[in-house]
Amino acid sequence: MPSKAQEKESRPVSGFYNFEIGGKRVQATYLTPLTYKGTSYAVSGSWSKAMPFSPESAVMQFDASVEYSNLLNPARTARMLGLMADFSWDLSWRKRLPMDFQVTAGGGVEISGGAYYLLRNGNNPVQAIANISLMLSASASKHFKIGRLPILVTDRVKLPSLGIFFNPEYGETYYEIYLGNHKGLAHAGWWGNNFRIDNLLSVTLDFGRTAMMLGYRLNVYNQWANNLNTKIITNSFVIGIIPGGIGMKKTSPKGISENYSLY
């Protein structure tokens, strides 16, 4: 019978620590009808673990990110700054397939918020953003080797689906909200008025004691309420470090099923 120490080792936490840089387009009609374009910078992390009640089938994952963006209008005469944070937790069920493929599907909760600041708008210079949603998640991955180097290719999608989001009335200032005009600020969100998708396609190289991840992230945010539209599209290059690797070079201790590994 495996010892408790072995059982714990068979379900390690995999932590990805990433830096992201890419292009961003923002159209926030509460602030301006113009589309602003520029660069986004983000730091993000992802922590996953096989669950003890069903280590072969159930996987928990927590994601967190903070993003800063610097944007200009088409004439490059006005600047918009953005600061956003996102946190999500989900529980997925996985299935191992032939030829070293693996798929997962599940759901969880996402909380996101932040603000965009238009430096040259004196009336409503800031647009606040806040969401809490139930989300769907899915992934597909395949691992193989080039020589003796294990490689994992993964595509993971998060799709916030039902929730609540903040959006003021058209032309309503935050000073009016401060004075007590709270009508029409909270909205029930679904794909029709609050469509969002986060897709990360990545390649992970497992060197053993550490691993490196290279990826591309597409993040789409499209919100419509009170005759106001907020459309944000981000395309980012992602580079990440995984301390301790992802376990593809390790052999399981005798008596421990390799299926307990996340990969």
N, C-alpha and C positions, 0 to 999 in steps of 0.2 A: 504494500500500500504506500503511495507517495506521502512524503512528509508535508507538514503545513508550509514549510519554507519552500519546498518544490512547487506546491500548488500556487503560492503567491508569485513565484518566479514565472510560472507558466501563463500569467495574465498581467504582463507589464503594461504600464501606461506609456503610450507612444506620444511624445510631444514634438510638434513642428513649430519652429520659431522663424517667422518670415519677414522679409522686407519687400515691399511692392512699389513699383513706380510705373506710371502709364499716362495715357491721355484721357481727358474727361470733357464731356459736353453737358452743359446745364442750361435748361430753359425753365426759368421759374417766373411765371407770369404775375405772381404776387409782387415781385420786385421790378420786372422789366419784360417786355415782349421779345427782347433780343436773346439770341443764344450765345452764351459765353463758352469759350474753349480754353483749355490750358492743361496743366500737369497736376496729377495727384500723387501723393506720397503716403504710404501706409505701413504700419507695423501690425502684424497679425500673429495669432497663435492658435493651434489646434491640438486638443488632447483627447485621445481615444483609448478605450479599454474594453476587453471582453468582459461581459458581466458574469459574476460568480454563479448566478442561478441557472445560466445556460451559456457557458463560455464558447461553445461551438456555434451557437446561433444568434446570440444577442450581443450587440456592440453599442456602447455609449460614446458620444462625442460632444465635446464642448468647444465652441469657437469664439474668439474675441478679436476685434480689430479696432484701430483708431486711424482715421484718415484725415489728412490736410490737403487742400487743393488751392491752387493759385490760377485764376482764370481772367481772360480779357474779352472785351466785346469785339465784334467784327472789325471795327475801326481801330482797335487797340488803344482807345482813349479812356477807357474806364475799367476798373479792376473789381473782381469779386473774389472773396476769400471764403473757404468752406472748412468746417470742422465737423466730422461725423464719427460716431462710435456705434459698434454693432456687437451684440452678444447673442449666442444661440446655444441651445442644448437639444439633442435629439437622441432617440433610442431606435436603432435599426436592427432588422433581422437579415442575416446574411445566408447565402447559399454558395457552396463551392461547386464549381462545374468542371467538366473535363478540360484538359489542356491548360491547367493552371489559371483558369478564369474564376473570378469571384464577383458576385453581385450583392448589393444590399438595398433595402427599401425600408423606410420608416417615417417617423414624424417627431415633432417636438415644438419648442417655443422659441421665438425670436423677439428680442427687444432692440430697437435702434432709435437713434436720435442725434440731433445736432443742429447746426444753423449755417446759413449762407449770408454773408455780409457784403452788401454793395456799397463801395466806398463813396460813390458820387450821388447817392439817392438820399435826399434829406427828409422825406416824409415817412417812408417805410423802408428803412435801410437793411432790415434783417428779416429773413424768413426762417422761422423755427420749424423743425421737422421732428416728429415723434410717432413711433409705431410700436404696437405690441401685437404679435400674430401667432397663430398656429401655423406650422409649416410642414410641408412634405419634403423628404430628402431621399435621394437615391444615388447609387454609385455603381460603376463597373470597373474592374481592374484585372490586370494580367501581369504575372511575373515571369521573367525568363532570365537568361544569363548571356553576357557577351564575354567569352573567355571564362574567367572565374569571378567576374563581377556581377552580382545579382542586381537586377533592374526591375522596378515596379512602375507600370504605366496605369494611371488612374484618371477617370473622369467622374467628378462628383457635382451634383446639382442640388441646390436648396431652393425651394419654391414656397415662400410665405403665401398663405391662402386665405384664411379668415382671421379678421382681427379688428382692431380699433386704431384710427389714426387722427392726428390733430391737423386741422386746416381752418383758418379764419375765413370770415365772409369777404367777398370781393370789396376791396378798398377799406376794410376795417383795420384800424391801427392797433398796435399793442397797448397804447395808452387807453383806448376804449375798453379793451379787455381788462386792463388793470382797474378801471373804474367800475367794472361789474357786468359788462356786456359779454356773457358767456354763451349766448345762444348760438347753436350751429358750429361749435368748435370741434366736437367729437363726432366722428363718422364711422359707421360700420364699413369695414373694408373687405373686398373680395377681388377676384381677378378683373372684374369689369371696371372698378374705379381705383384699384390700388395694386397694379400688377408689378411684381418684382421677381427677379430671378438672379441667382448667383451661381455661376458655373466655373469650376476650376479644373483645367486639364493639366496634369502634371506627370513628370518623370522623376522617379526617386532612385538614386544610386546608393546602394548600401555597401559602405566600405568596412563594416564590422563594428568598430567602436563608435563610429559616427556615420551619418548619412547626409546626403545633399539632395535637395529637391529643386527642380526647375519647372516653372509652370506658366500658364497663361490664364488670367481670370477675366471673365466677362460679367459685369454687373449692370443690370438694367433696372431702373426705378421709374415707374410711370404712374403718377397719382392725379386723379381728377375729382374735384369737389368745389361747390360754390362758384362755378364758372372759372375756376383757376386750375391751371395745369402745371405740374412739376414733372419734368422729364430729365432724367440723369442717366447718362451712359458712360461707363468707365471700362477701358481696356488696359490691363496691367500685366507687366512682366513680374513674375514672382520668383524669388530665390529664398530657399529655406535651409535651415540646419536642424538635424534631428540628433541630439545627443544620445549616445548609446545605440544608434542605428535603429533599424526596424525589425531586426531579428532574423532576417533572411539568411545570414551567414552562420547563425547559431544552430547547433543541433540540440534537440530537446533532451533533458535528462532522462535516463532510463526509467521507464514506467510512466512517463508523462506524454500525453497525446500531443502530437504536433498540431492538431486541429485547434488547440487552445490559442495558438499564435494568431494575431490579427491578419498576418499575411502568409 
